[in-house]
């Protein structure tokens, strides 16, 4: 038997939560006097209870009741404002209350109906938003609502980014059964099932906050939750159902018009790659992505007319044009990085939130997405690089790894001379490729041109005589930045010696992995590469006393590698460093090695070139 020791101070604040149903308990003066949460003093709020209930007796109904303690103002936006989504459901009257302690008395402020706003959020969805009135640090907020639903439910979440004292979920289904699947590492405190599986109830108590770690996919992957899987559903059934709205492109309304457009775009082209590039460019210039990820498209002609659409709208339009141009595009569902990783042993379309298409070209599967005009036609957005895609061929399905031909790559080339003031002066060129080029173009497009350079590798201490950004328009080329500048603080003078640090750019000043241990895997979306080519002319009257040793730092199986090479040719020093992250997925037991890899790089980049005056 496992015992959980509750701190005495916590019992004083919430004396009955560990034993009794808190939804039956009124807010007390002691609750409102609470200033911090003893078990997690960093918590900005505490979810006192979260209770949900689904009942399927003919129609589907859902009830939810929540109570939250606000500890810090940082929780005002994340928890003091509530967002609900109507997605083939109908949310009825919402009741909300704010509790405050004023002169030792509990004061209630009710949520007014006119403070609840409903706004469309993409197709078939309405967002409901309300902010609690009279909100302060120390307040307790509470809300409840009922909803009717058409298509049932698929998930209940027990764990959030704040501590949860009590999370309870139950469902009672008389006609339709789904199989509950518990996810995460925290097991229920209470779990009961009766009436031959028609009724289930779970309670989790004292659930810690879900702590984030850098370089991860969605928190959904590790939340304590329950997934409801429809019994008997298979990937084959899902494949067949999906063909009705993303597969049979030739039957699409407006196919004749789309065929005419596709032929007009491609009639002067003979190369298949150029045809695909042209069709993708047409869609990107004609339709703007509205930021919504989904998998069910609207009519492509309507999307063209409106000049904007969701990811599914835009990519279905591209698929229709490809079909009209003589290609055989294949629809594929995927789960974006924010949506989480799909679980292949539980077939369910709700695990996906994005639609793309692929074309078989030169014995390779070419993934296509037309939502980002600043990416090349054959490069998927970062959000899509998550595991595998559910590719739906006409006669069946297959799983395809979501890979990208691009990486995040930066090359810095520098040509410097040492001035009398011990500054490095000269020219510096930055070439950005792949996802680094996309980030640069996005920044350039969204900012005033001079402000673009505020977000580059320029430092405030540098004196820049000239700067220029080139090749911003052609997404198939690298972005180039050119500078003429003077850099101080790279040279230390001591007696008759000069200590030069040649790593003027792409330097790892701090370890990106500061924590000693790691709980979850690291999941980079793409490979990374940083190359520095730095040439320094030695001033008259000096000679080299010592150079840092050339060195390769590597991880097993060449998962990551960093090389350092310094050479001297006459009075010209050449410094070449190359950092490559070749693998994108590292297990927790590989984290220590990766952290040490960066520690060694940082140490290596502090080793100076030593010059001395000639005797």
N, C-alpha and C positions, 0 to 999 in steps of 0.2 A: 504494500500500500504506500502511495506517495503522498507526503504531507507538504503543504505550502505554508510557510511561516509568514503571516501578515504583520508588518510593523505596527506597534501599539499606537503610534501617532496616526497611522492610516485608519485604524479602527475608531479613533476618537472623531475623525472627520466624517467617515462613512460607516457608522457602527454596525449596520445590518446588511451591508451589501454582500458580504461573504457568505451570509446564511440565507437571506430571504430575497424574494422577487422585488427588485428596487422599483419596478413600475407601479407598485402599490403604495409606495412611500412618498410622502409630501416633502417638498423642499423645506429645509430647516435653517435656523440662524447659523448653526455650526457649519452647514454646507457653504453658506455665503461668506463665512469668515475665513475660509480656506484661502491661503495666499500662494502656496506652492504644492506640488504633488510629491510627497516624500520619496516614492519609489523612482521618480524620474524628475529631478528638479529642473531639467531643461525643457519640460513639456510646456507648451503655450496654452494648452487646453486639455481637458480630460473628458472622454465620452463616458458619462455616468451610466447610461444604459442605452441600448439600441435594440428594439424589439420589432420583429417582423413576422407576419402570419399570412400565408396563402391558403385560400379555401377554394376548392373546385367542386361545387355542387350544382352542376348545370353550367352557370357562368363562373368565370374566374374572378375572385376578389382578392385584394391585397390591403393589409393594414400595416402602418408603421408608426412607431412612437419613439422619439429620441429626446434625451436630456443631456446637455453639455455644460460643463463648467469652464468659463473663460478665465484664464489665469494671466495672460499677457496680451497687449494690444496687437501683437503680431497675429493673433488668431481672429481678429475682427473680420478680415477679408476671407480667410480660408474657412472659418467655421461660423462667423457671425452673419455671413451672407450664404444663403442656401440656393443651390441650383438643382432643380428636378427636371427630368426629361420625360415628356409624353411621347412614347414610341409605340404606336398601335395600342395605346392604353388611354384611359380617361381618369385623370386625377380629380377627385371631388373637393369638397371644402377642406381648406388647410387651416388648422388652428395652431397658433403660436403665442408664446408668452416669454417675456423677459422678467427675471426676478433680480431685485437689488436689495441691499440692506441699507436703510436710511434711518439714522438715529436709533439703531437697534431694532427697527421694525422691518418686516419683509414687505416690499412694495412690488406689486405686479403691474406690468405694462403689456397690454394685449396687442397682438399683431392685427392691424386693420386690413380689411379686404382690399382697399385701394392702394395698399403698399405691396400687393402681389402683382407681378407683371408676367404676361405671357407673350413670347415673341417667337416667330418661326425660326427654326434652326435646320435648314436643309429640307430635303424631301421627307414627307411623312412624319416629321418630328416638330415638337413645340417645346421650347425651353421655358420653364417656370422659374422665376427669380424673386426672392424677397430677402430683405435685410431686417434683422431684429431691431426694434426701437429701443432707445434709452440704454444702449450697450456701453458697458464700462468694464475695466479690469475687475474681476471678482464676480461679475454677473453670472447667473445661470440662465440658459435659454432652453426652451422646450418646444417641440412641435410634433404634430401628428396629422395624418391624412389617411384617406381611403381611396382606392383606385379599382377600376374594373379593367381587365385585360383580355385581349383576344387570343393571343398566341402563347399564353402561359409564361413561365419564368425560366431563367437559365442559371442564375447565380445569386448567392448571398455572401457578403463579405463580413467577416468577423473582425478583421484587423485593419487599422488605419495608421496614419502618421502621428497620431496622439494615443496615449494609453487608453484602454477600454476596460472599465470595471465589469461590465456585464453586457454580453451580446447574445441574444436569443432569437432563434428562428424556428418556425414550425410550418408544416403544410399538411392539409387534409384533402386528399383527392379521392373521390368516389368512382370516377369514370375513367380517368387517364393517369397512367403511372409513369414517372420518370425515375431513373436510377440516380441516387445521390452519390457524389464522389467527393470525398474530403481531400482538400489540397492544403499544402503548407505543412510546417513542422509542429504546430500547436494542436493538440488533440482536445476534443470537447470535454468539459467537466461533467456535463450531463448529456446523455444520448439515449433516447427512447424511441421505440417503434412498436406500433400495435395495429390492430385491425387488419391483419394480413398485409402489412406494408402500406396501407392507405394513409396512415398517420405517422409522421416523424417529427421529432423535436430535438434540438440541440441547444446547449448553453455553453459558452466559453466565458470564464471569469478571469479577471486580472490579466488581460492580454497586453503585452508590452507594445509600445509604439513600433511601427515598422520603420527601421532605420535604413536610410539610403546609403548606398556605396557608389562611388563613381564608376563609370564605364560599365553600365548595366543596361539590360533591356527593361521593360516596364516592371514596376513594383508588383503588378498583378501576378507575376510569375512566382512570387514567394509569399503572398498574402495568405493568411489563414482564411479559408473560404470553402464554400460548397458549390460544386458544379453539378447541374442537373442534366443528365444525359437521357434523351428519349430512347427507351428500350426498342431494340430492333432496327434502329437507324444504322446504316452503313455508309461508307464513303461512296460506294456504287450508287446507292439511292440518291445521295446528295448530288452526285455527278449528273444523274439523269434529270433531276429537278432543275438544276442550274442551266441545263441546255435551253430551257424555255425562255430565259431572258438574257443570256449572254452567249449562247452557242450558235443558234440558227440565224446567223447574220444575213444570209441571202433573203430571208423572209421579213427582214426589218422594214417597217413602214418608211417609205421614201428611198428605197433601194435604187430606183432608177435615177433619181436626182444625185445621190451619192456616187453612183457609177459614173455619171457625167463629170462630176467634180474630180474624181480620182483620175479619170483618163486625161482631163485637161491639165492636171498637175504633172502627170508622168509621161505624156505622149512623146516628149522630146528626149526622153531618157532611155537608155538601153541597159544600164547596169542596175542590178537588183538593189544593191546597197544604196545607190543614189536615189532610186525611187522611194525606198523606205525613208531615207533622210528627208526627201522633199515632202512626203506626206506628213511626217512628224512635224516638220517646220510649219506646214500649213495649219495644222491643228493648234500648234502653240501660238501662232499669230492671230488666229481667229477666235479662240476661246480662252478665257482666263479662269484659272482654278480658284474656287471660292474658299479653299482651305479645309473643305470637308472630305474626310476619308470614308468611302463606302464601297459596296460591292454590287448594288443594284442600280442600273442606269436608266435614264429617261430616254425619250426619243431623240436620236441624233440630230434630226432636223430642227427640233425645238431648241436643242442645245446650241446649234449654230446660230439660230435666230436670236437667242438671248445673249450670246457672246460670253457666257460664263457657265460654270457647271462644277459638279463634284468630280472626284477622281474617277469614279465609275462612268459618269457621263462622258468625260473627256477621252478616256481610254477606249470606251465602247465606240465612240465616234471614230477614233483612229483604227480600231479593228474593222469597222465597216468599210472604211476607205481602203484599207489593205486588201480586204476581200474583193472589193470592186476592181482593184488594180491587178488582180490575178494571183495574189498571195493566199496562203492558207493559215491565217492567224488562229492561234489557240488561246482561249480564255484561261486565266489562272487567278485563283484567289490566294491572298496571303494575309498574314497578320502583321501589322506595322509594329515597330519597336515600342511605341507607346501603348499599343494594344496588348502586347505580351506574346509569349510563345504558345503556339497551338499544342494540344496534347493529342497525338495521332491515334491513341487507342480509344478515344471517345469521339466518334464522328459527330460533328455538329457545326453547321454553317456559321453560327454566331461566334465561333472562334476566329473567323476571318473578318476583316474590315476594309479590304482593298481589292480592287480589280485591275489587273494588267493583262497584256497580251504578249505572246511570244511568236516568233517566226523561225522556222528551221532554215538556216542559211549557211551554206558551205560546211555542212555536217555539224553545225553548232546551233544551239537554241539561243536566239537573240531576244532578250527581254526588252519590252518597249513600254515606255510611260511618257505621256505628253503633258504632264502638269507643270513641269519646270522649264521655262524657256531658256534659262541660263545654263542648262546641262546639255551635253551632246545627246543626239537621238538614241544612242545605245547604252546610256548610263542611267541606272535607276537612282532615284533620290535616296538619301541616307535612310529615311524612315522605312523604306521597303526592304532593306538588307537585314533580314531576320529569319534565319533558318531555311525553310523550304517553301516552295509554292505548290499549291494544289492545281496541277495543270490538267485541263479537261479536254482531252481529245474527243473526236466524234464518237469513237467506239469504246472509249474507256478513259481512265485517268492515270496519272503518274505523279510522283513527287520529284520536283526539280530543285536543286540547291540554288539559293538566291545569291549569286555572285556578281561582281562588277568588273568590267575590264579596266576600270580606273582605280587609282589609289589617291591618297592625300600626299602629294609630293611637292617639295619646295627645294629649289636650288638657288643658293646665294653665291655670286661671284664678286670678288673684291680685288681691287688693284690699288695699293696704298704705298705712300712714301712717308717717312718719319720727318716731321717738321722740327724747326729749332725749338719750338715750344713743347716738344715731346708729344705731339698729337699725331694720330694717323689720318692722313689727308689723301683723298683720291676719289675714285668712282666705285659705286656699288650697284650691282644689278640683281634683282630678285625675279626669278621665273617660277610661276605657280601653275601646277598641273592638276588635273582631275578635280577632286573635291576641294582642294585648296583654292583652285581657280574659281570654282563655283562660289565659295564663301567670299572671295575678293570681289567678284562681279556683283553679288548680292549687296555687299556693303557699298560698292561704288554706285550702284543704281539707286540705293535708298538714301544716299547722303549727298550733301553738297560736295562738289569735286575736291575742294581743299580739305574738307573734313575727312575725306576718305583716308588721307595719310595719317590721321590721328589714330587709326586702328591698324596700322602696319607695324613693322618692326622698328620704326624710328623711335629714338629715345629723346627725352626732353633736353638732355645735356649735349646732344649733337648739334652742330652748326651746319645747316643745309643750305647750300648755295643754289641748288637746282634740283627739281624733282619732277617726275613725269610718269604717268600711268599709260601703258600702251596695250593694244590688242584686246580691248574690253569687249568689242562687238562680236568678234568671231568666236563662238563657244567651242569650236574645234581646235583652237590654238591655246597656248599657254598665255596667262596674264603676265605682263612684264612691267616691273617698276625700275626706273633708273634714277640714280641719285649722284650728285656731286656734293661731298660733305667733308667735314672734319670731325673726328671722334676723339674726345679727351679720355683720360682715366684708363687707357689701355696700356700705358707705359709708366713704370715706376723707375725713378732715377735714384741710385744709391752709389755714392762715391764715383767711381769711374765706370759703372756698369748700368746697363739698361735692361729692365725685366719687362718683356712684352707678352701680353696675352693676345694671341691672334684670333680668338673666338669672338669676333665682333657681332655675330648674328647666329641664330639657331642654337643658342647656348642654353643648357639645362640648368637654370639657376637654383631651382628647388626640385626635389623629388616629387613626381606626380603621384606617388604612392606613399604617403606619410605614415599610414597605419602599419603597425608591426604585423598584424594578422589580417586575414581576409575570410569572410564567411561565405560569400557567393562568388561564382565564376566571373571573370572579366570577359566582356563581350564587346570587342571593337567592331564597328560596322565595316571597316575596310582596312587595307594595309596602309602603312605610313612610311614615308622616306624623307629624310632631311640631309641635304648635301651642302657642305661649305667648301668653296674653293677660294682661298685667300692668299694673295701674293703681296709681299712686303719688300720694298727696296731698302737695303741696309744703308744708312747714311755714311758719308765719307768719314774716315777716321775710326770706324768701328769694325770689329770682326766678331764672329760667333765664338762664344766660349762654350756653350752647351745647348743642345736641342733635346726636347722631350723624346723619350723612346717611342718608336713606332709600335703600335699595339692594336690587336683585335680583341674585342670583348664580345663573347657570343653566349647564347643560351643553347641548351640541348636541342638537337634536331634542327638547328639553324632557325629556331622560332623568332629570334631577334639577334641582330648583329650590329656592332658599331666599330668602325675602323678609323684609326688615326695614323696619318702619314705626313711627316715633315721632312723636306729636303732642301738643300742649298745648291744653287747653280750660280757661281760667281758671287755677285752681291744681291741676289734675288732669292728670298725665302718663299717656299711654296708649302702651304698647309692645306691638306685635304682631309675632311672628316665626312663619314657617311653612316648615318643611323637608319637602320631598316627594322621595322616591325613586320615580319613576314606572316606570322600567325595572327588570327583575329580572336581566338578563344583560348583562355587560360583558366585551368582549374584552380581552386583555392590552394591546393598543395603546391602549385607552381608559382604562387604569388610571391613568396619570399625570394625566389630566384630572380623574378622580374624586378622586384624592388631593389635587390642588390645590384642587378645589372645597371640600373639608373644611378645608384650610389657610386659605382665605379666610373661611370661616364662623367658625373659631376666632378669627381676628384681629378680625372684625367684632364678635364677642361680648365682646371686651375693651374696646371703646370706651365710655367713661363718659358719663353725663349730668352736666353741670357746673352746679351752682347757686352763686349768690353772695349774700352778705348785701346787702340793700337799703341804699343810702346815705341 
